[in-house]
Amino acid sequence: ETDTETKEETTKQITAGVVIGNPEWDASSHTATVTLSKAEGIGDNLYIQYKVEGKTDWAEGNKVTGLVNKDKVVARLWDKRQGGEETDKTITDTILPKVKTLSAGYTDVTIEEAIDNESGIVGYAVTGTDAKPGKTSFTSIDKTYKISSLKISTGIVRDTTYYVWVIDDAGNISDAKSTKTSIETYQITYNVNGGSGGPKNAQTKYYGRTLKLDATKPTRTGYTFQGWSTTKARANAGTIDYAAGANYTANAGATLWASWKLANLDLLATGGFSTYMPTGAIARQINGYIEVTDKSASEYGAAAIYKSVDFTNYNKMVLTFSRYR
C-alpha cells in the first residue's frame, strides 16, 4: 500500500510540468535564451529535461541557449527513470526592426542604416503616407541583420515626402521613418540694360515647374521696352525671348536683358535732322542701326539716306549719314 501511494504521488508531481520563460535575445549572436523552472509545488526529487524539437535530444538543465525564431522548445519533469507531461513553446521574435537613418536625393531614397538583431530584415517598403503597409507590399531582400546604404530609386520623384519601413523574418514591421527628396532650383535675374526700375529681385525657378516672370517693366528715356532677351547681344538686336510676365519653363538659370526700341523715331529723324533730310523721309530701326529712306523722288530723285547708330554709350547716339543719288 505504501509503494502504491508513493507511485501515485510521483506521477502527480511529474504531471505538474515545467514553466518555459520568455526568450531573451542577444544582439551579437542573434539568438535567444529561455529559462526553465518547475511549476509551483514540485519537489526536489524531480528534474527538468528539455529538447529543441527537430534539433536536439533530451538534456537536463534549466536554461536553453542558441535559439532562433520559430525554434520549438519542449520541456518536462522526470525522476531519472521516466518523464512526465510535456509542455512546449515556440520561440517568436516580437521585437520590431528599426529604420535608423535615411538620406534622399532628387529621385532616390537611401536606407543608410536599419537593424534587426533578432530574426533579421528580409524586406523594405517605401510609401507616400504614414499608414503601415501590408506584408505583401514589401520588396524582398536577402536576410540581413543590418542594412547599410541601400539606395531605392523606383517610383521616387522630386520634392516629395516618403515613409520607409522594413520587415523582419518574424513578420514584424518597423515604425516608419520619413524623408523628403530634393528639387533643383535655378535663379532668374534681370539686367535692365541701361534702363531703370523693373524687377527688383531675382526669382527662383524649380525643376519641372513653370515660373511666371516678373511683370514689372523697366523704363528708359527715349525708348520703349520691348521685352526680355537671354543675352545682351540678342537684346540689342531686338530679338525678344520673353515678354514681361511670361511663363519661363527652362530647367536652367538665366540673366534676362531688357531690349529697347527708340521711341518716336520718325519724329526724331525728320524733325531733328530736317535740314539734311528730304521731306517725307521715313526712318526705322533694324537690328541695331537706323535706316532712313527718301520717299520724295521729286526733290532728290531716288536718293536713299542711311544713318548708323553707335550704341556704346546709352546716353547718346552718334549718327553718321551718307546720301546716294
C-alpha positions as CSV (number, residue, x, y, z in Angstrom):
1,E,0.0,0.0,0.0
2,T,2.9,2.3,0.8
3,D,4.6,1.6,-2.6
4,T,1.3,2.4,-4.4
5,E,0.8,5.7,-2.6
6,T,4.4,6.7,-3.4
7,K,4.0,5.9,-7.1
8,E,0.7,7.9,-7.3
9,E,2.4,10.9,-5.7
10,T,5.3,10.7,-8.0
11,T,3.1,10.6,-11.1
12,K,1.1,13.6,-9.8
13,Q,4.3,15.6,-9.3
14,I,5.7,14.7,-12.8
15,T,2.4,15.7,-14.4
16,A,2.6,19.1,-12.9
17,G,5.0,20.3,-15.6
18,V,7.6,23.0,-16.4
19,V,7.3,26.7,-16.9
20,I,9.2,28.0,-20.0
21,G,10.2,31.6,-19.7
22,N,10.1,34.3,-22.4
23,P,13.1,34.5,-24.8
24,E,15.9,36.9,-24.1
25,W,17.7,37.9,-27.3
26,D,21.4,38.5,-27.7
27,A,22.2,41.3,-30.2
28,S,25.7,39.9,-31.1
29,S,24.7,36.3,-31.7
30,H,21.1,37.0,-32.9
31,T,19.9,34.1,-30.7
32,A,17.6,33.7,-27.7
33,T,17.9,32.1,-24.4
34,V,14.9,30.7,-22.3
35,T,14.9,29.8,-18.6
36,L,13.0,26.7,-17.5
37,S,11.6,26.5,-14.0
38,K,9.4,24.0,-12.1
39,A,5.8,24.7,-11.6
40,E,4.8,25.6,-8.1
41,G,4.8,22.7,-5.6
42,I,7.2,20.5,-7.4
43,G,9.6,18.6,-5.1
44,D,13.4,18.4,-5.3
45,N,13.3,14.7,-6.4
46,L,12.1,15.7,-9.9
47,Y,14.3,17.3,-12.5
48,I,13.8,19.4,-15.7
49,Q,14.6,17.9,-19.1
50,Y,14.3,19.8,-22.4
51,K,14.9,19.5,-26.1
52,V,14.7,21.7,-29.2
53,E,12.3,19.8,-31.5
54,G,14.0,18.6,-34.6
55,K,17.4,19.8,-33.5
56,T,18.5,18.2,-30.2
57,D,17.8,15.2,-27.9
58,W,16.6,15.4,-24.4
59,A,19.0,17.1,-22.0
60,E,18.8,18.1,-18.3
61,G,19.0,21.7,-17.3
62,N,17.1,24.9,-16.6
63,K,18.4,27.1,-19.5
64,V,18.2,26.7,-23.3
65,T,20.5,28.8,-25.4
66,G,21.2,29.4,-29.1
67,L,17.6,29.5,-30.0
68,V,16.3,31.3,-33.2
69,N,12.9,32.4,-34.3
70,K,10.5,29.5,-34.8
71,D,12.5,27.0,-32.7
72,K,10.2,24.9,-30.6
73,V,11.4,24.1,-27.0
74,V,9.9,21.1,-25.4
75,A,10.3,20.6,-21.6
76,R,9.2,18.0,-19.0
77,L,9.9,16.8,-15.4
78,W,11.5,13.4,-14.9
79,D,12.6,11.4,-11.9
80,K,15.7,9.8,-13.6
81,R,13.5,6.9,-14.7
82,Q,10.6,8.3,-16.5
83,G,9.4,11.6,-17.9
84,G,6.2,13.4,-17.1
85,E,3.8,15.6,-19.0
86,E,5.5,17.7,-21.8
87,T,5.0,21.4,-22.3
88,D,6.3,23.4,-25.2
89,K,6.9,26.9,-26.5
90,T,7.7,28.2,-30.0
91,I,10.3,30.9,-29.9
92,T,8.8,34.0,-31.5
93,D,10.6,37.3,-32.3
94,T,8.3,40.1,-31.2
95,I,10.8,42.9,-31.3
96,L,10.3,45.4,-34.1
97,P,13.1,46.1,-36.5
98,K,14.2,49.7,-36.7
99,V,15.0,52.1,-39.5
100,K,17.6,54.4,-38.0
101,T,18.8,56.8,-40.7
102,L,17.8,57.8,-44.2
103,S,19.0,60.2,-46.9
104,A,17.4,61.4,-50.1
105,G,18.5,62.9,-53.4
106,Y,16.4,64.3,-56.2
107,T,15.0,60.9,-57.4
108,D,16.2,58.4,-54.8
109,V,15.9,57.5,-51.1
110,T,18.7,55.6,-49.3
111,I,18.3,53.5,-46.2
112,E,21.6,54.4,-44.6
113,E,21.0,52.1,-41.6
114,A,18.3,49.7,-40.5
115,I,18.8,46.9,-37.9
116,D,17.1,43.8,-36.6
117,N,19.2,41.8,-34.1
118,E,16.7,39.0,-33.6
119,S,15.3,37.3,-36.7
120,G,16.9,39.6,-39.4
121,I,15.5,42.0,-42.0
122,V,14.0,40.4,-45.1
123,G,12.3,43.3,-46.9
124,Y,11.6,47.0,-47.2
125,A,8.8,49.3,-48.4
126,V,8.5,52.9,-49.4
127,T,5.1,54.6,-49.2
128,G,3.7,58.1,-49.7
129,T,1.7,58.1,-46.4
130,D,2.4,57.0,-42.8
131,A,-0.2,54.2,-43.0
132,K,1.5,50.9,-42.3
133,P,1.7,48.8,-45.5
134,G,0.6,45.2,-45.7
135,K,3.2,42.4,-45.6
136,T,2.7,41.7,-49.3
137,S,3.8,45.3,-50.1
138,F,7.4,44.8,-49.2
139,T,10.3,44.2,-51.6
140,S,12.2,41.1,-50.6
141,I,15.9,41.2,-49.9
142,D,18.4,38.6,-48.7
143,K,18.1,38.3,-44.9
144,T,20.4,40.7,-43.1
145,Y,20.7,41.9,-39.5
146,K,21.8,45.3,-40.7
147,I,21.1,47.3,-43.9
148,S,23.7,49.8,-44.9
149,S,23.4,52.3,-47.8
150,L,20.5,50.6,-49.7
151,K,19.5,53.1,-52.5
152,I,15.9,53.0,-53.8
153,S,15.0,54.8,-56.9
154,T,12.0,53.1,-58.4
155,G,9.0,55.4,-58.3
156,I,10.8,58.1,-56.4
157,V,10.2,61.7,-57.6
158,R,11.4,65.1,-56.6
159,D,10.2,67.3,-53.8
160,T,8.1,64.5,-52.1
161,T,7.9,63.1,-48.6
162,Y,8.4,59.3,-48.4
163,Y,7.9,56.9,-45.5
164,V,10.3,53.9,-45.3
165,W,9.6,50.6,-43.5
166,V,11.4,47.3,-43.0
167,I,10.1,43.9,-42.1
168,D,11.9,41.1,-40.3
169,D,11.8,37.3,-40.8
170,A,9.2,37.0,-38.0
171,G,6.8,39.3,-39.8
172,N,7.4,42.3,-37.5
173,I,7.1,45.7,-39.3
174,S,9.2,48.6,-38.2
175,D,7.8,52.0,-37.4
176,A,8.0,54.4,-40.3
177,K,10.8,56.9,-40.8
178,S,10.3,59.7,-43.2
179,T,12.5,61.8,-45.5
180,K,11.9,64.2,-48.4
181,T,13.5,64.3,-51.8
182,S,15.1,67.4,-53.1
183,I,14.4,69.5,-56.1
184,E,16.8,71.5,-58.3
185,T,16.4,75.3,-58.2
186,Y,17.6,77.9,-60.7
187,Q,18.0,81.7,-60.3
188,I,16.5,84.1,-62.8
189,T,18.0,87.6,-62.6
190,Y,17.2,90.8,-64.6
191,N,19.5,93.3,-66.3
192,V,17.7,96.5,-67.3
193,N,20.4,97.2,-69.9
194,G,20.6,101.0,-69.5
195,G,17.2,101.5,-68.1
196,S,15.8,101.9,-64.6
197,G,13.2,100.3,-62.4
198,G,12.0,96.9,-63.5
199,P,12.1,93.7,-61.3
200,K,13.8,94.4,-58.0
201,N,14.6,90.8,-57.0
202,A,15.8,87.6,-58.6
203,Q,13.3,84.8,-59.0
204,T,13.7,81.1,-58.2
205,K,12.7,78.5,-60.8
206,Y,12.0,74.9,-59.7
207,Y,12.8,71.9,-61.8
208,G,9.8,70.8,-63.9
209,R,7.6,73.8,-62.8
210,T,6.6,76.8,-64.7
211,L,7.8,80.2,-63.4
212,K,5.8,83.3,-64.1
213,L,8.3,86.0,-64.8
214,D,8.0,89.3,-63.0
215,A,5.5,91.6,-64.9
216,T,7.2,94.8,-63.8
217,K,8.6,96.7,-66.8
218,P,11.7,98.9,-66.7
219,T,11.8,102.4,-68.2
220,R,14.3,104.3,-70.2
221,T,14.0,107.9,-71.5
222,G,13.5,108.0,-75.3
223,Y,13.0,104.2,-75.5
224,T,10.2,101.7,-75.5
225,F,10.6,98.5,-73.6
226,Q,10.1,95.5,-75.9
227,G,10.7,92.5,-73.7
228,W,13.4,90.3,-72.3
229,S,16.2,88.6,-74.1
230,T,18.5,85.8,-72.9
231,T,21.7,87.6,-73.9
232,K,22.8,91.2,-74.2
233,A,23.5,90.7,-77.9
234,R,20.0,89.4,-78.6
235,A,18.5,92.3,-76.6
236,N,20.4,94.9,-78.6
237,A,19.5,93.2,-81.8
238,G,15.8,93.4,-80.9
239,T,15.4,89.6,-80.6
240,I,12.8,89.1,-77.8
241,D,12.7,85.8,-75.9
242,Y,10.2,86.6,-73.2
243,A,7.5,89.2,-72.6
244,A,7.2,90.8,-69.1
245,G,5.1,88.3,-67.0
246,A,5.6,85.5,-69.5
247,N,6.0,81.8,-68.5
248,Y,9.5,80.5,-68.1
249,T,9.8,76.7,-68.4
250,A,13.5,76.0,-69.0
251,N,15.3,74.0,-66.3
252,A,18.2,76.4,-66.2
253,G,19.2,79.7,-64.7
254,A,19.4,82.8,-66.7
255,T,20.1,86.6,-66.8
256,L,17.4,88.3,-68.8
257,W,18.3,91.5,-70.6
258,A,15.9,94.3,-71.4
259,S,15.5,95.0,-75.1
260,W,14.8,98.6,-76.1
261,K,13.4,100.4,-79.2
262,L,13.8,104.1,-79.9
263,A,10.6,105.9,-79.2
264,N,9.1,108.3,-81.9
265,L,12.0,107.5,-84.3
266,D,10.3,109.1,-87.3
267,L,9.8,112.4,-85.5
268,L,13.3,112.4,-84.2
269,A,14.7,111.8,-87.7
270,T,12.5,114.1,-89.7
271,G,12.3,116.9,-87.1
272,G,15.8,116.8,-85.6
273,F,17.5,116.5,-89.0
274,S,15.1,118.1,-91.4
275,T,17.8,120.3,-92.8
276,Y,19.7,117.3,-94.0
277,M,16.8,115.0,-94.9
278,P,14.2,115.3,-97.7
279,T,10.6,115.9,-96.9
280,G,8.7,112.7,-96.2
281,A,11.8,110.7,-95.3
282,I,11.0,107.6,-93.3
283,A,13.2,106.2,-90.5
284,R,13.1,102.8,-89.0
285,Q,15.3,100.7,-86.6
286,I,16.7,97.5,-88.0
287,N,18.8,95.2,-85.8
288,G,20.8,97.8,-84.0
289,Y,21.0,100.5,-86.7
290,I,18.7,103.1,-88.2
291,E,17.7,103.2,-91.8
292,V,16.3,106.4,-93.3
293,T,14.9,106.2,-96.8
294,D,14.0,109.1,-99.1
295,K,10.4,108.8,-100.4
296,S,10.5,112.1,-102.3
297,A,11.6,111.4,-105.8
298,S,10.8,115.0,-106.9
299,E,13.3,116.5,-104.5
300,Y,16.2,114.1,-104.5
301,G,15.2,111.6,-107.2
302,A,15.7,108.0,-106.0
303,A,18.1,109.1,-103.2
304,A,18.4,107.0,-100.0
305,I,19.9,108.3,-96.8
306,Y,21.3,105.9,-94.1
307,K,22.4,106.7,-90.7
308,S,24.2,104.3,-88.4
309,V,24.0,104.4,-84.6
310,D,26.7,103.8,-82.1
311,F,25.0,102.2,-79.0
312,T,28.2,102.1,-76.9
313,N,27.1,104.9,-74.7
314,Y,23.4,104.6,-74.0
315,N,23.1,108.3,-73.0
316,K,23.7,109.5,-76.6
317,M,23.6,108.4,-80.2
318,V,26.3,109.1,-82.8
319,L,24.6,109.5,-86.2
320,T,26.5,109.1,-89.5
321,F,24.8,110.0,-92.8
322,S,25.6,109.2,-96.4
323,R,23.5,110.0,-99.4
324,Y,23.3,108.3,-102.8
325,R,21.6,109.6,-106.0
